[in-house]
Amino acid sequence: MDANEVLVELAVAAVWEIRRDALWVEAPGLDVSAMARLMRGIEARWVTLTVTPASGGGFRLIYHWDLEGKLLNIVTFSTGPRVTSVADIWPAAEWVEREARDYYALEFEGRHDTPALMLRPGDEPGLFSRTHDLGRDADPADADRNDAGGES
């Protein structure tokens, strides 16, 4: 299956944006469980999940995949502090979901528990919210857009 067929299978109407680092697509309302099952079925490789606060509230979630040597970045959004876990489908997502909970107090539905990964016992989730370091200055999806294509 190629990258375009992935979008068809996931019923994503957008097309891939080709950037120098990878293919990118925004898929608001994406069924992330269906995406994870599809990617497992076509033997894609899980790379990671990047979570950043979205302007206007909620979160921006970027699921990074390797499909036959092509990096695919699928961007979706949450309107609040709860999203669906994919760790039951992709066990490698376990740690990054725990990290996102620690830093942003993001809850992953479908998990039996989400033990702290980076926080000390007794610390409340949402470290970045408490310190006002919400990670907005380092959004990996904006790197190509801000780069004029050469060094200054």
C-alpha positions in Angstrom: 0.0 0.0 0.0 1.3 3.4 -0.8 0.9 6.7 1.1 -2.1 7.9 -1.1 -3.9 4.6 -0.4 -3.4 5.2 3.3 -5.4 8.4 3.0 -8.1 6.6 1.1 -8.4 3.8 3.6 -8.6 6.4 6.5 -11.2 8.5 4.6 -8.9 11.6 4.8 -9.9 14.1 2.1 -6.7 16.1 2.3 -3.6 15.3 0.2 -0.1 14.8 1.3 2.1 17.9 1.5 5.6 17.0 0.3 8.3 18.6 2.4 12.0 17.9 2.4 11.8 15.8 5.5 8.6 13.8 4.9 5.0 13.7 3.7 2.6 15.6 5.9 -1.2 15.7 6.1 -3.7 17.3 8.4 -6.6 15.0 9.3 -9.0 16.6 11.8 -11.3 14.2 13.4 -9.1 11.2 12.5 -10.0 7.9 14.0 -6.6 7.2 15.5 -7.4 3.6 16.4 -8.3 2.9 12.8 -5.1 4.6 11.7 -3.0 2.5 14.1 -4.7 -0.8 13.0 -4.2 0.1 9.4 -0.5 0.9 9.9 0.0 -2.3 11.8 -1.8 -4.2 9.0 0.4 -2.8 6.2 3.6 -3.3 8.3 4.4 0.4 8.7 6.8 1.2 11.5 5.8 3.4 14.5 8.3 6.3 14.9 6.7 8.4 17.6 3.9 10.8 18.6 4.5 14.6 19.0 2.1 16.5 21.1 1.8 20.3 21.3 -0.9 22.6 22.6 -3.1 23.8 19.7 -3.9 27.5 19.3 -7.4 28.0 20.7 -7.1 25.1 23.1 -6.9 21.4 22.9 -3.8 19.6 21.4 -2.2 19.0 18.1 -1.1 15.4 17.7 1.4 14.3 15.1 1.7 10.6 14.5 5.0 9.8 12.7 5.2 6.6 10.7 7.8 4.9 8.4 6.1 3.2 5.4 8.7 1.4 3.2 11.3 4.1 3.9 9.0 7.1 3.5 8.2 9.1 6.6 4.5 9.9 7.0 3.4 12.6 9.5 -0.4 12.5 10.2 -1.6 15.5 12.1 -4.9 15.5 14.0 -6.3 17.6 16.8 -8.1 17.2 20.1 -10.6 19.8 21.4 -9.9 19.0 25.0 -7.6 17.1 27.3 -8.7 13.5 26.2 -7.6 11.5 23.2 -7.8 7.8 22.3 -4.8 5.7 23.2 -3.1 3.6 20.5 -0.8 1.8 23.0 -3.0 -1.3 22.9 -2.4 -1.6 19.2 1.2 -0.2 19.2 2.9 -1.0 22.5 5.7 1.4 21.5 3.2 4.2 22.1 3.2 3.4 25.8 6.0 5.7 26.8 5.2 8.7 24.6 1.6 8.6 25.9 2.9 8.6 29.5 5.2 11.5 28.7 2.4 13.5 27.1 0.3 13.0 30.2 3.1 14.1 32.5 3.8 17.3 30.5 0.4 18.4 29.4 -2.1 16.4 31.6 -3.4 14.8 28.4 -5.5 11.7 29.2 -5.4 8.8 26.9 -8.8 6.9 26.8 -8.7 3.2 26.7 -5.7 2.8 29.0 -6.2 1.0 32.3 -3.7 3.4 33.9 -1.1 5.8 32.8 1.8 5.8 35.4 4.1 8.8 35.5 7.1 8.5 33.3 9.0 11.8 33.9 7.4 13.0 37.1 8.2 12.0 40.6 5.7 10.1 42.6 3.0 12.4 43.9 3.6 15.1 41.2 0.4 16.1 39.4 0.4 15.7 35.6 0.7 18.9 33.5 4.2 20.0 34.2 4.4 22.3 31.2 1.0 23.9 32.1 2.2 24.7 35.6 5.5 26.2 34.4 3.9 28.0 31.4 6.4 26.2 29.1 3.9 24.8 26.7 6.3 23.9 23.9 4.8 26.3 21.3 8.2 27.5 20.3 9.4 24.2 18.9 6.7 22.7 16.7 8.4 20.3 14.4 5.6 20.7 11.7 6.6 24.4 11.3 10.3 23.8 10.7 10.1 23.6 6.9 7.6 26.5 6.7 10.0 28.8 8.6 13.1 27.7 6.6 13.7 29.8 3.5 15.7 27.0 2.0 19.2 28.1 2.8 21.4 29.5 5.5 21.5 33.2 6.2 
